[in-house]
Amino acid sequence: MRKIPVTMATQHPDNACSSPFSGNRFVSTSEELSECAKCFSDLGVHEYMWDWEGKFVDEAVIDRLYQNNFDFFQQRQIGRDLFLTFRIPNIWEEKASHRLQRAFMNLISSEHAADNFGFHKPPIFEVVLPMATSAKQLIHLQKTFSKIALSTEKIFEMKSELKHIELIPLFEEVHTMADSVSILEEYTDFLQKEYKYKPEYLRIFIARSDPAMNAGLIPTMLAVKHSISNYHKFGKENEIKIFPWIGGGSLPFRGGINPENIDESILEYHGASSMTVQSAFRFDYPLEDVKKAIKKMNNEIPSNINNYQKVTEKEGQEIKNFNKEAVKIFKSTIEPLADFINFVASKLPSHRERVKHTGLFGYSRGVGKVKLPRAIKFTGSFYSVGVPPEFIGTGRILHLAQKNKIFPLIEKLYINLRRDLEHAGKYLNKENLEFLCKENSIWKEIKEDISMTEKILNIKLSPKTDKYFLHRNYTSNIFKRYKIGEDFTEDILKAAEIRKSLG
């Protein structure tokens, strides 16, 4: 059995502060090579995501890593002790088939580069498919890689040990998560029929950011817990080891995974074998705290994989039925705010080199569609005006849960519900919200959400110390500058530094 990595450093640009490695907030494509090596050597992460989805990448990554860090990787070899994992473009969402081909060719060429250095091969054998929605996508990619490997052998006489690749589906939508076991069943059936191969294990990536942006906080958490339970059940029934994986950011809306919250995160995501440590986790906290948190994750998460919250078939159906209604509440609130969200988001800085992205969020409204920024800027835009997105629809969703008698199940499954919302509440600017209510009546629904959340959970949502009052002041500046047409980029960064995440 291969070593399953526990912590993965990603290139998600959610940091407010500068990288401790370069001293810059912006991390260029060329700097990502050094960042990758430092994450392994200095921070102690097990895995690094080399992100081809919507990003520019250095395609000579393996050659350069080995060339620049020969002694280190000779001792701790990629593909055996440490892992470099590609996130490939989703060609059904992003028109980037040429970049998919290059990524697949890179897997094969990296194998030969490792051989030249006398290192473990293949160094890269897993890829993450973002926005996965069907087994047909996984099957197509597996067949495509086989064709490329065969052609490469015929044309360039480059034989490969990779007869197939390990595909990791990344599920990013609540409704896809609900029925994703059927995707795994169809895909594993294909592997047995096509390759006479039954996987010994499967890694399954569960997103926390995009589902929240598309469905709201509580529906996302219910879907995550339901999925973890279902995946382990599927594994036991099919004698396949299952390693669920949580991809989340620092703020509660995007996962709440940060050095200050690490004990609670490990507890919340019992049953997961791997978790991401994104840029804000690594850059926005003291370096020693980052190292301690990563060490704690590496030590403790593996022992919790079988200690997950089991969701019964009846409870699973209740979650699916409830989420259908709850998601409507969230979406009906977000849609009228799209122009405002996009405007504020456009003022948030970009901290990585990205190509134009096709957003996941888009649903019919008469003619045309609503498009929103990526999850980091979506989250950052709401925090920047003092209205954390954790509260959008939440009061009404909790009220619906009480009405449908599912509230006790939510409390059981979402362990840190009150803690997460109380933390987000420290960044609430109720004065800004009053002003926003006059701008667009839809904000009144969010105001009511906050009141209902306080009442139902018996919590108080407001800044409580000087640090959070200072954040409130910056968000007041942002709104005032927005009203008079002044630039508010500096205030956005100052507020983000206080909350230790851009979004």
C-alpha positions as CSV (number, residue, x, y, z in Angstrom):
1,M,0.0,0.0,0.0
2,R,1.4,3.4,-1.0
3,K,1.8,6.2,1.4
4,I,-1.4,8.4,1.4
5,P,-0.5,12.0,1.9
6,V,-2.3,13.9,4.6
7,T,-1.6,17.5,3.9
8,M,-1.6,19.2,0.5
9,A,-0.3,22.7,-0.2
10,T,-2.3,24.3,-2.9
11,Q,-1.9,27.4,-5.1
12,H,-5.3,28.9,-4.1
13,P,-4.6,32.7,-3.9
14,D,-6.5,33.4,-0.7
15,N,-3.6,35.0,1.2
16,A,-3.8,38.5,2.5
17,C,-0.1,38.7,3.5
18,S,3.2,38.1,1.8
19,S,4.7,34.7,1.3
20,P,7.4,34.0,3.9
21,F,9.4,32.4,1.1
22,S,9.5,35.3,-1.4
23,G,8.3,38.3,0.7
24,N,5.6,39.1,-1.9
25,R,1.8,38.8,-1.8
26,F,1.8,37.9,-5.5
27,V,3.3,34.5,-6.3
28,S,4.5,34.3,-9.9
29,T,4.5,31.0,-11.9
30,S,8.3,31.0,-11.7
31,E,8.2,31.4,-7.9
32,E,5.9,28.4,-7.5
33,L,8.7,26.0,-8.1
34,S,10.6,27.4,-5.1
35,E,7.4,27.5,-3.1
36,C,6.7,23.8,-3.8
37,A,10.1,22.8,-2.6
38,K,9.9,24.9,0.5
39,C,6.4,23.5,1.4
40,F,8.0,20.1,1.4
41,S,11.3,20.9,3.1
42,D,10.3,23.8,5.5
43,L,6.6,23.2,6.3
44,G,6.5,19.5,6.2
45,V,3.5,19.0,3.8
46,H,3.2,15.7,2.1
47,E,1.8,16.8,-1.2
48,Y,1.7,19.9,-3.5
49,M,-1.0,20.6,-6.1
50,W,0.4,21.7,-9.5
51,D,-2.6,23.5,-10.8
52,W,-3.3,23.4,-14.6
53,E,-7.0,24.4,-14.0
54,G,-7.3,28.1,-15.0
55,K,-3.6,28.7,-14.3
56,F,-0.3,29.1,-16.1
57,V,2.2,26.5,-15.0
58,D,5.9,25.7,-15.5
59,E,5.8,22.5,-17.5
60,A,9.4,21.6,-16.6
61,V,8.3,21.2,-13.0
62,I,10.0,17.8,-12.3
63,D,13.2,18.6,-14.1
64,R,13.5,22.0,-12.3
65,L,12.6,20.5,-8.9
66,Y,15.2,17.8,-9.2
67,Q,17.8,20.1,-10.7
68,N,17.4,22.8,-8.0
69,N,16.9,20.5,-5.0
70,F,18.8,17.4,-5.9
71,D,20.1,16.4,-2.4
72,F,16.7,16.9,-0.8
73,F,14.7,14.9,-3.3
74,Q,17.3,12.2,-3.4
75,Q,16.5,11.6,0.3
76,R,12.7,12.2,0.0
77,Q,11.6,11.1,-3.4
78,I,8.6,12.4,-5.3
79,G,6.0,9.6,-6.0
80,R,7.2,7.6,-3.0
81,D,7.7,9.8,0.0
82,L,6.3,13.1,-1.2
83,F,3.7,13.8,-3.9
84,L,3.2,16.2,-6.7
85,T,-0.4,16.0,-8.0
86,F,-1.7,17.7,-11.1
87,R,-5.1,19.4,-11.1
88,I,-6.0,19.2,-14.7
89,P,-8.4,21.4,-16.7
90,N,-12.0,20.2,-16.9
91,I,-12.5,20.3,-20.7
92,W,-16.2,20.2,-20.3
93,E,-16.2,23.5,-18.4
94,E,-13.0,25.1,-19.6
95,K,-12.1,25.2,-23.3
96,A,-8.5,24.0,-22.7
97,S,-8.1,20.6,-24.3
98,H,-4.6,21.6,-25.5
99,R,-3.6,22.2,-21.9
100,L,-5.0,18.8,-20.9
101,Q,-2.9,17.1,-23.6
102,R,0.2,18.9,-22.3
103,A,-0.5,17.8,-18.7
104,F,-0.9,14.2,-19.8
105,M,2.3,14.3,-21.8
106,N,4.0,15.9,-18.8
107,L,3.2,12.8,-16.7
108,I,5.1,10.6,-19.2
109,S,8.0,12.9,-19.7
110,S,8.4,13.4,-15.9
111,E,8.7,9.6,-15.6
112,H,11.7,9.7,-17.9
113,A,13.2,12.8,-16.2
114,A,13.1,10.9,-12.9
115,D,14.8,7.9,-14.6
116,N,17.6,10.2,-15.8
117,F,18.2,11.4,-12.3
118,G,18.1,7.9,-10.9
119,F,15.0,8.7,-8.8
120,H,11.8,6.9,-8.1
121,K,9.4,6.6,-11.1
122,P,6.8,7.4,-11.9
123,P,7.0,10.6,-9.9
124,I,3.5,11.8,-10.9
125,F,0.7,9.3,-11.3
126,E,-2.4,11.0,-9.9
127,V,-4.5,13.8,-11.4
128,V,-7.4,15.7,-9.9
129,L,-10.5,16.4,-12.1
130,P,-12.2,19.6,-10.9
131,M,-15.9,20.1,-11.2
132,A,-16.4,16.3,-11.8
133,T,-20.1,15.5,-12.5
134,S,-20.1,12.1,-14.2
135,A,-18.3,8.8,-14.6
136,K,-18.2,9.4,-18.4
137,Q,-15.8,12.3,-17.7
138,L,-13.4,10.0,-15.8
139,I,-13.7,7.2,-18.4
140,H,-13.0,9.7,-21.2
141,L,-9.9,10.9,-19.4
142,Q,-8.6,7.4,-18.7
143,K,-9.1,6.4,-22.3
144,T,-7.5,9.6,-23.6
145,F,-4.4,9.1,-21.4
146,S,-4.1,5.5,-22.7
147,K,-4.1,6.8,-26.3
148,I,-1.5,9.5,-25.5
149,A,0.7,6.9,-23.7
150,L,0.5,4.5,-26.6
151,S,1.2,7.2,-29.3
152,T,4.2,8.5,-27.3
153,E,5.6,5.0,-27.2
154,K,5.2,4.5,-30.9
155,I,6.4,7.9,-32.0
156,F,9.1,8.7,-29.5
157,E,9.9,5.2,-28.3
158,M,9.2,6.4,-24.7
159,K,7.8,3.4,-22.8
160,S,5.8,4.2,-19.7
161,E,5.0,2.3,-16.6
162,L,1.8,4.2,-16.5
163,K,-0.7,2.0,-18.2
164,H,-3.5,4.0,-16.5
165,I,-3.5,7.0,-14.2
166,E,-5.0,7.4,-10.8
167,L,-8.0,9.8,-11.3
168,I,-9.3,11.8,-8.3
169,P,-12.7,13.3,-8.9
170,L,-13.2,16.6,-7.2
171,F,-16.9,17.1,-6.5
172,E,-17.9,20.8,-6.2
173,E,-21.7,20.9,-6.3
174,V,-24.1,19.8,-3.6
175,H,-26.4,18.0,-5.9
176,T,-23.5,16.1,-7.5
177,M,-22.1,15.0,-4.1
178,A,-25.6,13.6,-3.2
179,D,-25.4,11.0,-5.9
180,S,-21.6,10.7,-6.4
181,V,-21.4,7.1,-5.2
182,S,-23.1,6.1,-8.5
183,I,-20.3,7.9,-10.3
184,L,-17.7,5.8,-8.4
185,E,-19.6,2.6,-9.1
186,E,-19.8,3.2,-12.9
187,Y,-16.1,4.2,-13.0
188,T,-14.8,1.2,-11.0
189,D,-16.9,-1.1,-13.2
190,F,-15.3,0.4,-16.3
191,L,-11.8,-0.1,-14.8
192,Q,-12.5,-3.8,-14.2
193,K,-14.0,-4.3,-17.7
194,E,-11.5,-2.2,-19.7
195,Y,-8.2,-2.9,-17.7
196,K,-9.1,-6.0,-15.7
197,Y,-8.1,-3.8,-12.8
198,K,-9.9,-3.3,-9.5
199,P,-8.4,-0.3,-7.6
200,E,-6.9,-1.1,-4.3
201,Y,-7.9,2.4,-3.1
202,L,-9.7,5.6,-4.3
203,R,-8.9,9.1,-3.3
204,I,-12.0,11.3,-3.5
205,F,-11.8,15.1,-3.3
206,I,-14.7,17.0,-1.6
207,A,-14.7,20.7,-2.2
208,R,-15.8,23.1,0.5
209,S,-15.5,26.5,-1.2
210,D,-17.5,26.2,-4.5
211,P,-20.4,24.2,-3.0
212,A,-20.8,26.9,-0.3
213,M,-20.8,29.6,-3.0
214,N,-23.4,27.8,-5.0
215,A,-25.6,26.4,-2.2
216,G,-24.8,28.1,1.1
217,L,-22.9,27.1,4.2
218,I,-25.3,24.6,5.9
219,P,-26.4,22.7,2.8
220,T,-22.7,22.3,1.9
221,M,-21.8,21.0,5.4
222,L,-24.7,18.5,5.3
223,A,-23.6,17.3,1.8
224,V,-20.0,16.9,2.9
225,K,-20.9,14.8,5.9
226,H,-23.3,12.7,3.9
227,S,-20.7,12.1,1.2
228,I,-17.9,11.1,3.7
229,S,-20.3,8.5,5.1
230,N,-21.4,7.2,1.7
231,Y,-17.8,6.9,0.4
232,H,-16.7,4.8,3.3
233,K,-19.8,2.6,3.0
234,F,-19.1,2.2,-0.7
235,G,-15.5,1.2,0.1
236,K,-16.5,-1.5,2.6
237,E,-19.1,-3.0,0.2
238,N,-16.6,-3.1,-2.7
239,E,-13.5,-3.9,-0.7
240,I,-11.8,-0.8,-1.8
241,K,-9.9,1.5,0.6
242,I,-11.4,4.9,0.5
243,F,-9.5,8.1,1.3
244,P,-11.8,11.1,1.3
245,W,-10.1,14.5,1.0
246,I,-11.4,17.9,2.1
247,G,-10.4,21.0,0.2
248,G,-11.0,24.1,2.2
249,G,-9.8,27.6,2.9
250,S,-9.3,29.5,6.2
251,L,-12.6,31.3,6.7
252,P,-15.6,29.2,7.9
253,F,-17.5,29.8,4.7
254,R,-14.7,28.1,2.7
255,G,-13.9,25.3,5.2
256,G,-12.4,27.0,8.4
257,I,-9.1,25.2,8.0
258,N,-6.4,27.4,9.5
259,P,-3.7,27.1,12.2
260,E,-5.8,28.7,14.9
261,N,-8.7,26.4,14.2
262,I,-6.9,23.2,13.5
263,D,-8.2,21.1,16.5
264,E,-11.8,22.0,15.5
265,S,-11.1,21.3,11.8
266,I,-9.6,17.8,12.5
267,L,-12.7,17.1,14.7
268,E,-15.2,18.4,12.1
269,Y,-13.8,16.5,9.2
270,H,-13.3,13.1,10.9
271,G,-13.4,10.4,8.2
272,A,-11.2,12.5,5.8
273,S,-7.7,11.2,5.2
274,S,-6.3,14.4,3.6
275,M,-6.9,18.2,3.9
276,T,-5.6,21.2,2.0
277,V,-3.4,23.9,3.4
278,Q,-4.1,26.8,1.1
279,S,-2.1,30.1,0.7
280,A,-3.8,32.0,3.6
281,F,-3.1,29.0,5.9
282,R,0.6,29.2,5.0
283,F,1.2,32.9,4.6
284,D,-1.2,34.7,7.0
285,Y,-0.2,33.1,10.3
286,P,3.1,33.0,12.2
287,L,5.4,30.5,10.5
288,E,6.0,28.4,13.7
289,D,2.2,28.1,14.1
290,V,1.9,27.0,10.5
291,K,4.5,24.3,11.0
292,K,2.9,23.1,14.3
293,A,-0.5,22.9,12.7
294,I,0.7,20.9,9.7
295,K,2.6,18.5,12.0
296,K,-0.5,18.0,14.1
297,M,-2.6,17.3,11.0
298,N,0.0,14.8,9.7
299,N,0.0,13.0,13.0
300,E,-3.7,13.0,14.0
301,I,-5.8,12.9,10.8
302,P,-4.8,9.3,9.8
303,S,-6.0,7.9,13.1
304,N,-9.5,9.4,12.6
305,I,-10.3,8.1,9.2
306,N,-12.6,5.4,10.5
307,N,-14.1,7.6,13.2
308,Y,-16.5,9.4,11.0
309,Q,-20.2,10.3,11.5
310,K,-22.3,7.6,9.9
311,V,-25.4,8.9,8.0
312,T,-28.2,6.4,7.7
313,E,-30.1,5.9,4.5
314,K,-33.1,7.6,6.0
315,E,-31.0,10.6,7.2
316,G,-29.4,10.8,3.8
317,Q,-32.7,11.1,2.0
318,E,-33.8,13.7,4.6
319,I,-30.6,15.7,3.8
320,K,-31.2,15.5,0.0
321,N,-34.8,16.6,0.3
322,F,-33.9,19.4,2.7
323,N,-31.0,20.7,0.6
324,K,-33.2,21.0,-2.5
325,E,-35.3,23.6,-0.6
326,A,-32.5,25.2,1.3
327,V,-30.4,25.8,-1.8
328,K,-33.3,27.7,-3.4
329,I,-33.3,30.2,-0.4
330,F,-29.5,30.8,-0.9
331,K,-29.6,31.2,-4.7
332,S,-32.7,33.5,-4.6
333,T,-30.7,35.9,-2.4
334,I,-27.5,35.7,-4.3
335,E,-28.9,36.3,-7.8
336,P,-30.0,39.9,-7.4
337,L,-26.7,40.8,-5.8
338,A,-24.5,39.5,-8.7
339,D,-23.6,43.0,-10.1
340,F,-22.6,44.3,-6.7
341,I,-20.6,41.1,-5.8
342,N,-18.8,41.3,-9.2
343,F,-17.9,45.0,-8.8
344,V,-16.4,44.6,-5.3
345,A,-14.7,41.4,-6.3
346,S,-13.0,43.2,-9.2
347,K,-11.2,45.4,-6.6
348,L,-9.7,42.4,-4.8
349,P,-6.2,41.7,-5.9
350,S,-5.1,38.6,-7.8
351,H,-2.2,36.8,-6.1
352,R,-1.5,34.2,-8.8
353,E,-1.2,34.1,-12.6
354,R,-4.6,32.9,-13.8
355,V,-6.1,32.5,-17.3
356,K,-9.6,33.6,-17.9
357,H,-12.0,31.4,-15.8
358,T,-15.4,30.1,-16.5
359,G,-17.3,30.3,-13.3
360,L,-19.2,27.3,-11.9
361,F,-22.1,29.4,-10.6
362,G,-24.5,30.1,-13.4
363,Y,-28.2,29.3,-13.5
364,S,-31.1,30.3,-15.7
365,R,-33.1,33.4,-15.0
366,G,-35.3,34.1,-17.9
367,V,-32.8,34.7,-20.7
368,G,-29.1,34.9,-19.8
369,K,-27.2,33.7,-16.8
370,V,-25.8,34.9,-13.5
371,K,-22.0,34.6,-13.3
372,L,-20.0,35.2,-10.2
373,P,-16.2,35.4,-9.4
374,R,-14.3,32.4,-8.1
375,A,-15.0,31.4,-4.5
376,I,-12.1,33.4,-2.9
377,K,-13.2,36.7,-4.4
378,F,-16.8,35.9,-3.8
379,T,-16.1,35.4,-0.1
380,G,-13.8,38.3,0.1
381,S,-16.3,40.7,-1.5
382,F,-18.9,40.0,1.2
383,Y,-16.3,40.2,4.1
384,S,-15.0,43.5,2.6
385,V,-18.4,45.2,3.1
386,G,-18.8,43.6,6.6
387,V,-21.5,41.0,5.7
388,P,-19.9,37.6,5.9
389,P,-21.4,35.1,3.4
390,E,-21.9,32.5,6.1
391,F,-25.1,34.3,7.0
392,I,-26.7,34.4,3.5
393,G,-29.9,32.4,3.8
394,T,-28.7,30.8,7.0
395,G,-31.5,32.1,9.3
396,R,-34.2,31.1,6.9
397,I,-32.5,27.7,6.4
398,L,-32.3,27.1,10.1
399,H,-36.0,28.0,10.4
400,L,-36.8,25.6,7.6
401,A,-34.8,22.9,9.4
402,Q,-36.9,23.5,12.6
403,K,-40.1,23.3,10.5
404,N,-38.9,20.1,8.8
405,K,-37.7,18.6,12.1
406,I,-34.1,18.2,10.7
407,F,-32.5,20.8,13.0
408,P,-31.2,18.1,15.5
409,L,-29.5,16.3,12.6
410,I,-27.8,19.5,11.5
411,E,-26.6,20.1,15.1
412,K,-25.3,16.5,15.2
413,L,-23.5,16.5,11.9
414,Y,-22.2,20.1,11.8
415,I,-20.2,20.0,15.0
416,N,-18.8,23.6,14.9
417,L,-22.0,25.2,13.6
418,R,-22.3,27.8,16.5
419,R,-18.5,28.3,16.7
420,D,-18.2,29.0,13.0
421,L,-21.1,31.4,12.9
422,E,-19.9,33.2,16.0
423,H,-16.5,33.6,14.5
424,A,-17.9,35.0,11.2
425,G,-20.1,37.3,13.3
426,K,-17.0,39.0,14.7
427,Y,-16.6,40.6,11.2
428,L,-20.2,41.8,10.9
429,N,-20.8,45.5,10.2
430,K,-24.4,46.0,11.0
431,E,-24.2,49.7,10.1
432,N,-23.1,48.9,6.6
433,L,-25.9,46.3,6.3
434,E,-28.4,49.0,7.2
435,F,-27.0,51.2,4.4
436,L,-27.0,48.3,2.0
437,C,-30.7,47.6,2.8
438,K,-31.5,51.0,1.4
439,E,-29.5,50.2,-1.8
440,N,-31.2,47.0,-2.6
441,S,-34.1,45.4,-0.6
442,I,-32.6,41.9,-1.0
443,W,-30.2,42.9,1.8
444,K,-33.2,43.0,4.2
445,E,-33.4,39.3,3.8
446,I,-29.8,38.9,4.9
447,K,-30.5,41.2,7.8
448,E,-33.4,39.0,8.8
449,D,-31.2,35.9,8.4
450,I,-28.8,37.3,10.9
451,S,-31.6,38.1,13.4
452,M,-33.0,34.6,13.0
453,T,-29.6,33.0,13.4
454,E,-29.0,34.8,16.6
455,K,-32.4,33.8,18.0
456,I,-32.4,30.1,16.9
457,L,-28.8,29.4,18.0
458,N,-28.9,31.8,21.0
459,I,-25.7,33.5,19.9
460,K,-24.7,37.2,19.5
461,L,-23.1,38.2,16.2
462,S,-20.9,41.3,16.5
463,P,-17.3,42.4,16.9
464,K,-16.1,41.8,20.4
465,T,-12.5,43.1,20.7
466,D,-10.4,45.9,19.3
467,K,-9.1,43.7,16.5
468,Y,-12.6,43.1,15.1
469,F,-13.7,46.7,15.6
470,L,-10.7,47.7,13.6
471,H,-11.9,45.3,10.8
472,R,-15.4,46.9,11.1
473,N,-13.8,50.4,10.6
474,Y,-12.0,49.3,7.4
475,T,-15.3,47.8,6.0
476,S,-17.0,51.1,6.8
477,N,-14.3,52.9,4.8
478,I,-14.8,50.5,1.9
479,F,-18.5,51.1,1.8
480,K,-18.1,54.9,2.0
481,R,-15.4,55.0,-0.6
482,Y,-17.6,52.7,-2.8
483,K,-20.4,55.3,-2.5
484,I,-18.3,58.2,-3.5
485,G,-16.4,56.4,-6.3
486,E,-13.0,56.3,-4.6
487,D,-10.6,53.4,-4.8
488,F,-10.8,51.1,-1.7
489,T,-8.1,48.5,-2.6
490,E,-5.9,49.5,0.3
491,D,-8.8,49.2,2.8
492,I,-9.6,45.8,1.4
493,L,-6.1,44.5,2.0
494,K,-5.9,46.0,5.5
495,A,-9.2,44.3,6.5
496,A,-8.1,41.0,4.9
497,E,-4.8,41.1,6.9
498,I,-6.9,41.3,10.1
499,R,-9.1,38.3,9.3
500,K,-6.0,36.5,8.0
501,S,-7.5,35.6,4.6
502,L,-8.4,37.5,1.4
503,G,-11.5,35.5,1.1
